Amino acid sequence: MSVVILDFGSQYTRLIARRLRELGAYSVILPGNAALERIQQENPLGIVLSGGPSSVYDQSAPRPAAGVLELDVPILGVCYGMQFLAQQSGGEVQRAGRREYGKADLTRYGGALFAGISGEFLAWMSHSDSVTRLPDGYEVVAETLDTPVTAIENTQARRYGVQFHPEVVHTPKGGALLLNFLNICAVPLDWTAAHIAEELIGDVQRQVGGGKVLLGISGGVDSSTLALLLARAVGDRLTAVFIDHGLLRLGEREQVVAALTPLGVHLVTVDARERFLGALAGVSDPEEKRKIIGREFIRAFEHEAREYGPFDFLAQGTLYPDVIESAGGLAADKSGAANIKSHHNVGGLPSDLAFKLVEPFRTLFKDEVRQIAALLGLPEHIRMRHPFPGPGLAIRILGDVTPEKLDILQRVDDIFISGLREFSLYDSCSQALAVLTPIRSVGVMGDERTYSYTCALRAVSTDDYMTAEWARLPYEFLATMSNRIVNQVHEINRVVYDITGKPPATIEWE
């Protein structure tokens, strides 16, 4: 029994599933045009129609399969989903006189979806169309100053719609609204990390069968958790390989080996620094850097496969934010998906890949992986480690990558991350990083003129890594970091702090 989410192309679709899972409800995402029979295989107790970039009155607008709206289960339409639900029930949808984007106050609200909710209700809007005429049997249960029809419901038919996005953190009481929908659906709230781990282990066992699995491991939470999960699933048919591509943080290779050796996973370390730096020589384009690193990772794994194999599968800790940013969403029609940036483990794989891929975490967010990690016994200092990209410092050096620049950035990064721990700020940030820019500027040190690099520090706070706010680190701390960096890393004479959110920026600079 589940809640089925039909994906019509919204980049927030996975967040709906994540919120429902957080509330304890098992949820699955299917393409918006999934066959009725496929939906019924999930034994749905409720259906959510997601948002999307299309307009319902467009001839090519996506729509669910015939018969879906006639199913005898509650249906919730979100943004585009609400507009589609209203139109198909006999209402009208037109271009709004004014686009509403960002936070909006509901001037009034009520009805079944808002039961038990009181006080101010802030909602995150993102729409240029509005319902202009209600279908028969529906009533308006919420509105804003700019959108008279913000939420609708037909309690007899158990059909509900909201023009805003209750799944995002910018709608603070959205979780309460979604819980009301789950209660209407009478969904058992028993979905936990243990259920997820059990499902993933079963999925891996079915996919791998009696095959052998090769895993690239970095020492971060994703790959370390995946190593433990795969060890549970396939036992000694797993070999974990740590590739030192020379793009790691200061002393990271030694830290990874020391941290993972006690975990009982067969770990092989490989020094491939010359190989990667040689392939990256003279390359400045960030997409090209990612693709080169992805290619070289695979080549390195193939070499180890010949040494320790043969292997049938390559496992990767790909997460959903990686997939969606590489235009790999679950909607059936991907033609409108924007490729924000390629990730080395989803966008840079060679066409002649010698392995079949195993990506158990492809549908999970970072916090879900951390829950599984705790269940599997991963040490806390690894479980709560900030994300570190597979391409490493190569995408934190703007422009070409050289040994000199790597040395500079490693020292800057070490000062910043160590400082966050020293001042007890590390756990208050979701991700922190340093960036070496190609900008050189004039400075004065010891009464002498300098002409040195500018580095940027960045720290963000986020629940899901789909959106993020820049971390409000204390001025005193930032001043201390700036002072330490310019005094200890003589190639740097200017430090800046990035105060841009996501969106419009991404967390990484490249």
Salt bridges, closest charged atoms under 4 A:
GLU22 OE2 - ARG18 NH2 3.17
GLU22 OE1 - ARG19 NH1 3.42
GLU42 OE2 - ARG38 NH1 2.84
ASP72 OD1 - ARG158 NH2 3.17
GLU92 OE2 - ARG133 NH2 3.50
GLU100 OE1 - HIS127 NE2 3.18
ASP129 OD1 - ARG95 NE 3.81
GLU143 OE1 - ARG108 NE 2.86
ASP146 OD1 - ARG98 NH1 3.57
GLU167 OE2 - HIS165 ND1 2.80
ASP203 OD1 - ARG206 NH2 2.51
ASP222 OD2 - LYS366 NZ 2.66
ASP244 OD2 - ARG253 NH1 3.45
GLU252 OE2 - ARG385 NH2 2.07
ASP271 OD2 - ARG253 NH1 3.67
ASP271 OD2 - ARG273 NH2 2.59
GLU296 OE1 - ARG275 NE 2.79
GLU296 OE2 - ARG295 NH2 2.94
GLU302 OE1 - ARG299 NH1 3.13
GLU304 OE2 - HIS303 ND1 3.17
ASP322 OD1 - HIS343 ND1 3.36
GLU325 OE1 - HIS343 NE2 3.12
GLU325 OE2 - LYS502 NZ 2.55
ASP352 OD1 - ARG299 NH2 3.14
GLU359 OE1 - ARG362 NH1 2.91
ASP367 OD2 - ARG18 NH2 2.74
GLU368 OE2 - ARG21 NH1 3.51
GLU380 OE2 - ARG383 NH2 3.01
ASP400 OD1 - LYS405 NZ 2.57
ASP407 OD2 - ARG411 NH2 2.91
ASP413 OD2 - ARG249 NE 3.29
GLU422 OE1 - ARG484 NH1 2.92
ASP464 OD2 - ARG19 NH2 3.59
GLU469 OE1 - ARG472 NH1 3.72
GLU491 OE2 - ARG411 NH2 3.07
ASP498 OD2 - ARG458 NH1 3.27
GLU508 OE2 - ARG396 NH2 2.70
GLU510 OE1 - LYS289 NZ 2.94
